[in-house]
Amino acid sequence: MENKYVEVKAYPTIGIILLGGVSDNKNRLPLHTTAGIAYTGINDDIYVKTDLYVSDQEEGFINGEKVNVNSERSPFRVIDKYKNDILLRVGYSDKNLSFKSENVNVLSGSSDAGAAALGECIQSIFEYNINIFTFENDLQKISESAGRSLYGGLTINHANGKESLTDEILGEKYFKDYVIVGCHFSEKRKPSDEIHKNIINHPDYSERVKNSEIKSKELEKLADAHDVKKIFELGERDSEEYHKMLVEVGVHIILPEMQAFINRIKDMKNDFWNSYIVTGGTNVFVAVDKENKEKVGDEAKKFNAEPVYLKVAGKPEVVSKNF
């Protein structure tokens, strides 16, 4: 049997309008509009690489660990939907499809990149002759924010728990004068499901849903004006609102040492422009003009955080293919 495969790189993501609340554990459609960016290292050395290939046995591996084919967020929920058509195209209808996925230096947002990489593997076989609306919803069963990585740059996901569709609103080239300093504090993080199931119980959750839509309109105007600084500042405002609500429903993401660093970053605004975001993990992402990245990185080290210099990334890329 000739080796049939496709290998794709996709990039992890950071929220700008942060997501809290999904429709259910199966479809995972966001309950409100959100926004985010894809990112990589300044040397393009942060990504998720996924191989989809024809095989005798159906099996999947993430970072070398075998995946339970029948688990709730198993990639096979997407692969199996398209398997028969793919195998018929290559004349191996009696075979299976398998995958291997590897996270390379990812700080957070790896599940978005993994879902998008798998999606690009499938799309490249179909040569984009696929319904992107339903396809994105398929990928959200693996990761609810997959569209951020699927499109790259700055994206908005328009959603209401029943429908969901992502639009790219500003390409990665418009962010070239800025660096995001990813400051990593700990391996401990809350599962996203804990965030989703608790934040919806906040008494002001309905207001957050409304405000997310208002913020998305503001973000679209900022993108039209290519106002990158204001885009990140909107992200900081949203991050503060989001984490305040999480604390009030008993979910604590920001560790004490992270908060101390955030306070210092706010003090440093007197010296140079910066804007921070904390998503669902133990990283503080600080956007700055390129020339100021070392100032933030040096300060992070004082708080025992490991700084990594990031840039906004584009869409997934096919690395190699034999289909």
C-alpha positions, 0 to 999 in steps of 0.5 A, a space after each residue: 500500500 502506498 503511504 497516503 498522508 497529509 501533514 499540517 502545522 497550525 498555530 495556538 490561540 489567545 483570547 481577546 474577548 474571552 469565552 465562558 459558556 458552551 452549549 453542551 459537552 457534545 457540540 461545544 458551541 459558544 454561548 456568546 460572541 468571542 474574539 481571539 488571535 493565533 500566535 507563534 514564536 518570533 522564530 515561528 517555533 511554536 505550533 501544533 503539527 498533525 499527520 493524518 494518514 491511511 492505516 490498517 488500524 484506527 488509532 490516534 496519538 497526541 504528544 505520543 499518548 494514545 487517544 481513546 477513540 470513543 472519548 467525548 472530545 475525540 478527534 475521531 468524531 470529526 475524522 469518522 464523518 469524512 473517512 469514507 469519502 477520503 478513503 474512496 478518493 484514494 482507492 483504499 475503502 477497506 482501510 482506516 484513517 489515523 492521526 498523530 499530533 504533537 504540540 511544539 513549545 505551546 504555552 496555551 491554546 493547543 486544542 484550538 491548533 490541534 483541531 485546526 490542524 486536523 481540519 486543514 488536513 481534511 480540507 486539503 484532501 477535499 481541496 476546500 470543496 467543503 461547507 465551511 459553516 458546518 465544518 467549523 462546527 464539527 471542529 468545535 466538538 474538539 475545541 470550542 475556539 477552533 476557528 481562531 486557529 483555522 483562520 489565523 490573525 485576529 478573528 471574531 466568532 459570532 455565536 449564540 449557543 445554536 449557531 457559530 461562525 468565525 470571520 478573520 477581521 485583521 491579518 497577521 501582517 498588521 501586528 508586525 511591529 508588536 511582540 506579545 511576551 508570554 509569561 509562564 508561571 505554572 503548569 497548573 491550570 483549571 480545566 476549561 469545562 470548570 470555567 464554562 460550567 461555573 461562569 454561566 451561574 454568575 448573576 451578570 452573565 446575561 450582561 456579559 453575553 450582551 457586552 461581548 456583542 458590543 465589544 465585537 462591534 468595537 473590535 471590528 471598527 478597530 480592525 478597520 482602522 488597523 488600531 492594534 494598540 486599542 485592540 489589545 487594550 480592549 482585550 485587557 478590559 475584557 480579561 479583567 471583567 472575565 476574571 472578576 466574574 470567575 472569582 465571584 463564582 469560585 474559579 481562581 485562575 490568576 495565582 498570587 504571583 501572577 497578580 503581583 506581576 500584573 500590578 507591576 505591568 500596570 505600573 510600567 504603563 507610566 514608562 511605555 505602552 503595554 497591555 496584558 491578557 490572561 486567558 484560562 491558563 497560568 500565563 500572562 500575555 503582555 503586548 508591547 512595541 517590539 523595542 520594549 519586549 526585553 523590559 517585560 521579559 526581564 521583569 517577568 524573570 523577577 517574578 519567577 516567570 519564564 518569558 517567551 516572545 511571540 507574534 501573531 500567526 496566520 492560517 494553518 500550513 500544509 507541510 507535506 502531502 501525498 493524497 
